[in-house]
Amino acid sequence: MKKSLVLQETKLCEEFSGKYYYGICTLGGMVSAGATHLAITPLDVLKVNMQVNPVKYNSISTSFTTLLREDGVSAFRRGWTGKFFGYGVQGACRFGLYEYFKKLYSNVLKDQNKTTIFFFSSASAEVIANVALCPFEAIKVRVQAQPRFAKGLADGFPKLYASEGLRGLYKGLIPLWGRNLPFSMVMFSTFEHSVDLIYRKAIQRKKEDCSIAQQLGVTCLAGYAAGSVGSIISNPADNIVASLNNKKAGSLMLVVKKIGLRNLFTRSLPIRIMLVGPVVTLQWLFYDTIKVLSGLPTSGHICSEVKDTGAKIEANA
């Protein structure tokens, strides 16, 4: 006689683990982040120049026409290698380690609510991911805003290291953490809660009862919400990173003083929302598509309480 399955507590992570699962998540994160960031390189060039030189590049339209007139179409390809490889490495760490830490913390912090688990997991992953990203970001920003500095990673790395050493590659790390830690924490938590809300309140069916197309549709909706909210939270630190990497001020406090508190929150915010919302949506779509093609479920957990009915297990949120 088969034993009835009784689930004693809410599990905040997927029912998959092991090297294969984490390997697929890492690969999915690398491909999705690298590809999407590469695709939006032209918009990123506009954003960085608006942050670094707001007097000359004071709007999206004037920035576009000025760059096109002065440097031609090639201006919008600047920094593509830093975008592709840097954010590919960051995406691998961000998504792969998030899944690992979510499993770890859900087992260790059993008495904590799920938002706490999401925050701790995403923060732990992002700390490591940004250490990997920082040198690539330093070169990318310098190439985009200072065309004569270097053409890309191949000549940018040795030039920056020779002139400033490791400090030059990592001086933007703390502002990068300041930008990406809150972004990642808010992004993953918003995504998880959005998936839960959509299935429980909008679709009103369990995830496994929906088609793959429907599941990926939920992923896109939750991804857009997550990216938009995260971009607003992290915009001040994004302006600081751009200024520091282009030597607009020598220290964090000087950057804040020079830009001004209001401008920290508002400068380049429209283009950043335009960038980040769709990019994060596509990242989650590519990420979950890779997971599905590998035989894994889409992301997001939908379960608050589980009770044994005798015949089957039902999840009640």
Disulfide bonds with the S-S distance in Angstrom:
none
